[in-house]
Amino acid sequence: MNTHQTPTHNRGQYSSRPVARYARRYLLLRGLLILGFAVVALRLVQIQVVRHATLARESLAQVRQTVPTPALRAGIYDRYGQVLAISEPTDMVIADDFQISSPATEAAALSGLVHIPTTKLTRLLSEHNGYVILNSALDLTDGKAVAAAYFPGIVVESSSTRHYPNATLAQSLIGGTNAAGVGDTGLEYEYQNQLAGQPGEVRQFVSQSGVPLPSSPTVVLKHPVPGVGLELTIDNQLQFVTERYLGAQIAATQGVAGAAVVMDVKTGEILADASLVNTKQNPGVLGPIPSWGTSIGVPGIEQTINNLPFTAAYEPGSVFKIVTFSAALNDGLITPNTPFTIPGQILVGGRIFHDAEPHGTETLTATQVIAQSSNIGTYEIGARVGEAGILAQVERMGFGHTTAVNYPGETAGLLVSAATWYPSDAGSLPIGQVDAVPPIQVLDAFNTLANGGTFVEPRLVRGYVQPSGHVVAAPASPTRSVITPAVSSTLTKMLEQVVLAGTGTNAIIPGYLVAGKTGTSQIPVPGQAAYLPGEFYATFVGFAPANKPVLSMIVVIERPLTTIYGGSASAPVFKEVMSYALRHYGIPSSGVVVHPLAGSASLGSDVTW
């Protein structure tokens, strides 16, 4: 019987080779593991030791942030301390709805405190965006109750709400703030940095969505500094009266818009500034005038967003004639009794000029020329002054320059110059065409006459209200001499005749002498060398008492329909507001019985065309 035997050398060959391979693999694997652990260890050392401080700061920064805290916005007051705009401390309630497990249950408990119906609140708490403002103006009592209840995911932060206690009063002047509480129009915009104060800083723990973590500590790093308030030159009561009379007349004449300003002659302080639009009228090719959307109490009449006395330029028409007359008087070229021969029409630079009403050749004195608002007579006076003289006087009287008020959006106007002069401008400029200026500049010029020939810059801010309540007076308005007191007195007496026997008889105030001028001016077609047919600005500007001026005022109504003349559309507003103001400030009567003189000019005599 044969027995099989495996050779010895074969057994060694088959058994040793696999062991060697496995050993090498084992050693390699063990080396890799050791190396891996070493890398991890080194990384841990780097993280836990070398970069510990840096990574700790970065980790903390993801949940702990330095957050600015706004200061309480300062108030705006009238000249007697009556509140026009004020910020009240409130609380803002914010939800991080990722932290809310049961929106319906939480909404039921929270609803009464944040004054939101449960159904709506449940929906807000279920949005899953991490940052939901539930109430941005919750009163402090309810805010304190919400914070004390420790609702999951609900945070209460300090906030404030801007209030205007007089509703729409002076809104076109004061302006407003946006959703973030930042001034975006009017004086709120102009004085934003001053009113807003300086923000503080706090350190908070926040979620990924930026909401402060409930019950987490808050560290105050810097306390906010309250803003500095404004004491305006505006008189609340006079502002109300001005707006009501202007608004009623805009509605009655079916005008598109209107502006009125009352000024203290000596100080330049603006006591009332009204800027209104009639939303019931079609603005036509000139486009709509933006408004605040709330009636002032007269149907359809609203406050404009832009303050028209400062921001809207127009061709002023006959009220601009005081430039021509003051230049001629100042240079000794005319006296009030200088006679002029007035033809029915004249040709100047290829353009025909005529008075508002047809007439044959007549003779008028300089006083009669301005009282009856003769365009041809004014041209003849302007011809004596000359191009250079007229242009210089326009400049001296403040036209073409923004005022010291520097109101947001204020226009300097658009003036003709020697470089852009056309031959026909010799007829146009003296009667208030060609140049486009804002109403405030027209009032400034008349105020110069009332102030004895001294120009005084207008101003709206009377003082600055410190957080302590102390009021720091604003600097007085700059002044400069424009014409001599003698010329001012002479021209004032001539302007009295405009009211007594000219186109401004509707501005007569019993017991007071009034000096003023009417204007009925055409409106240019945008982009064309033409005027809109049948469209006019009606203006009256003047001051009282004329023998000792205290107050000056301008009224402009844009595109009135029922009556188009400055003497019939705007002069009645002047009369009513100025009558109130004279009584309101206790200004003594002139001691005369005033009534229209016989032979008064037609109200339509002041149209410039």
Secondary structure as UniProt FT lines:
FT   HELIX           8..45
FT   HELIX           46..50
FT   HELIX           52..63
FT   STRAND          64..69
FT   STRAND          76..77
FT   TURN            79..80
FT   STRAND          83..95
FT   HELIX           97..99
FT   HELIX           103..114
FT   HELIX           118..124
FT   TURN            125..126
FT   STRAND          132..138
FT   HELIX           140..149
FT   TURN            152..153
FT   STRAND          154..163
FT   TURN            165..170
FT   HELIX           171..174
FT   STRAND          176..177
FT   TURN            179..180
FT   STRAND          183..185
FT   HELIX           186..190
FT   HELIX           192..196
FT   STRAND          200..206
FT   TURN            208..209
FT   TURN            214..215
FT   STRAND          219..222
FT   STRAND          229..232
FT   HELIX           236..253
FT   STRAND          257..264
FT   TURN            265..267
FT   STRAND          269..278
FT   TURN            279..280
FT   HELIX           284..286
FT   STRAND          291..295
FT   TURN            299..300
FT   STRAND          301..304
FT   HELIX           308..311
FT   HELIX           317..320
FT   HELIX           321..330
FT   TURN            331..332
FT   TURN            336..337
FT   STRAND          339..342
FT   STRAND          345..348
FT   TURN            349..350
FT   STRAND          351..354
FT   STRAND          362..365
FT   HELIX           366..371
FT   TURN            372..373
FT   HELIX           375..396
FT   TURN            397..400
FT   TURN            404..405
FT   TURN            408..409
FT   HELIX           418..420
FT   TURN            423..424
FT   HELIX           425..428
FT   HELIX           429..431
FT   STRAND          436..437
FT   HELIX           439..450
FT   TURN            451..453
FT   STRAND          454..456
FT   STRAND          461..465
FT   TURN            467..468
FT   STRAND          471..473
FT   STRAND          479..481
FT   HELIX           485..501
FT   TURN            503..504
FT   HELIX           505..507
FT   TURN            510..511
FT   STRAND          515..524
FT   TURN            526..527
FT   STRAND          531..544
FT   TURN            546..547
FT   STRAND          551..558
FT   HELIX           566..570
FT   HELIX           571..584
FT   TURN            585..586
FT   TURN            598..599
FT   HELIX           603..606
FT   STRAND          607..608
//
